[in-house]
Amino acid sequence: MAMAMAMAMAKHPLFPLFFLLAIPSFFFTYYPSPAHAVSELVEEACQKSQNYSFCIQALESDPKTPAAKDYMDLAEISLNLGISNATDTRSYVTDIYKNSRTDPKKKPTLKICISSYDFAVDSFKSAFRELTEDVLTANYDAKVAGDGAASCEDQLAAGGVEDSSISTRNQFILYFSNIADVITSLLLK
């Protein structure tokens, strides 16, 4: 019975059309797309980071990530995210520092944070420039970029300045530094 049904289907005039439509959909269903490969690239890098969910969200927030072909592309993306966020944090702290309503006792601590973020921004930028010439140095600079945020956080604590928005931004910069460190480390292999 099943054989007779299969033969009847094979003689149906739309049978060849079925194969023309069904076979390509089989390949699209079972073979990964380039975007899926990028997800695996991001996944592998983020598995090695300190904060997996932050790493995934950060890298996927960049519109260039789906087009990333390799770790070099991801390294550039991660370092640009670090540069952007460190620059934004430096501007944020500078605005607080310059605000006339800011407690004058907090200003020396904020000034140190601004200098610490100058270092963080410069380190991320140096790492980016060094990517194609000296990956080991780029890796080092990516790693130490987080020192600026850590220094700022230490100064906030020492100066008795409690500002959760700056502390949160400091933590984010530490994560961005870690992500860039992990990805540039993968370039060394």
N, C-alpha and C positions, 0 to 999 in steps of 0.2 A: 504494500500500500504506500509506504513512504517513498519507495523508488518510483512508483507511478506518479506520485505527486511532484517529485523533483523533476521528472522528465516533462511533465505538463508545464511546470514553471519555466523550465529552460526554453520551451517553445513559445512562451508568451512574448509578444512584440516589445514589451517594455523591459524585458530581462537584461539586455545589454546596457540599457540606461541605468538600471539598478546598480550594475557593477561600476559604471563610470562615476556614479555618485557615492557609492558605499566604500570603494577601495580608498580613495583619497581621504575620506573621513577617518578610516582606520589608521592611516599614517599620522594624521594630525592628533588623533586621540592617544596614540601609544608612543610617539616620539617627542622628547622634550623640545620645547621651543627655546630660542636664545634667551628669552626673558627668564625661563625656568633655570637655565644654566647660570644666569646672573644671581638668581636667588640662592643657588647652591654656593656660589662664590661668596656672597654676603654671609650666608649661613656658616660656612666654614670659618671665616674670619671672626664673626661674632661669637662663635662657640669658644674662642680662645680669649675673648675680652673679659674684663671684670664685671660688666653689666650687659648681659646678653640682650635684654629687651631694649635698653637704651641704644645699644649699638644698632640693632635692627631698625628701630624707629629713626635714628639719626641718618643712617645711610639711605634708607628708603625715602627720607624727606627730600633728598636731592634729586631733581629731575634727571640728572645725568646717570644715576645709578643703573637704570634698566639697560643702558647702552654700554656699560662697563664690560670689557672683554677679558680683563685679567687683573691681577693684583696691583699692577702699576696704575691702571685706571682708578681702582678703589683707593689707592694711596693718595692720588691727587684729590679725589673727592673728599676723603677724610681730612686731609690737611687743609683744604679750602674751608671745610666746616669748622675746623679748629681756628683758622685765621678769622673767619667771620664772627664766630661766637666770642673769641677772646677780644677782638676789636670792639664788639658790641658791649661786652662787660666793662672794658676799660672806659668807654664813653659813658656808660651808666654810672660807674663810680665817680668819674670826673664831674658829671652833672650833680651828683649828691654833694661832692666836695665844694663845688662852686655855688651851690644853693645858699642864699643868705640865711635861711632858716635852719641850716645844719648846725648842730651844737659845735662850737669852736673846739671843744675838748676832743672831738672825734676826728677833726681835720688832719692831724699828723698821721693817724692810722690810715685814713683814706688816701693820703698822699703816698704813703708807702705802698698801698694796694695799687695805685695808679702806676707806680714804677714797676711793681711786680708784673702787672699786665703788659707793660712795655716789653718786658723780658719774654713773656708768654707769646705775644704777637710776633716778636722778632724770631723766636725759636721755631714757631710754626712756619713762618715765611722762609727761614733758612732751610728747614727740612724740605719744603716744597722745591726750592731752587736746586737742592742737592740730589733730588730723586734720580735724575738721569746720569749724574756724574759720580756720585759716591753714596751708594745706598746705606752703607754702614753709618756714615756721618748723618745722613737724613734720619735714620732710625734713632740715633742718639738725640738729635735735636727734637724729634717728635716726642721722645720720652721725657726730656727735661722741660718741655713746654709746660707740663703740668706743675713744675716746681713754682712757677709764678702764682698759680692759683693756691697752691699749698702755703706759700709764703704769705699771701694775702689773708688766708684763713687763720694762720698762726698769729698774724698781726692784729686781726680783729679780736681774737681771744685775749691776747696780751694787753690790748688797749681797752678792753671792756666794752667793745662795740658789738652790740647784738643787732644784726641785720640779716634776717633769714633770706631776703632776696639776693644779697651778695653771697651768702653762704651757699645757696642753691646754685648760683652761677659758678661759684668756685668748684663745686662738685661736678657740674657739667663739663667744665674745662678739664678737670682730671680725667673724666671719661673720654673726652675727645682726644686727649693726649694718649690715653691707653689704647684707644681704637687705632690711632695712627701708628703707635708703637707696634701693635700686633700686626697690622697690615704691612708695614715696612719690614718687619721681621720675616714675614712670609716671602718677601722679595729676596731675602738673603739666602733662601734655600735653593 
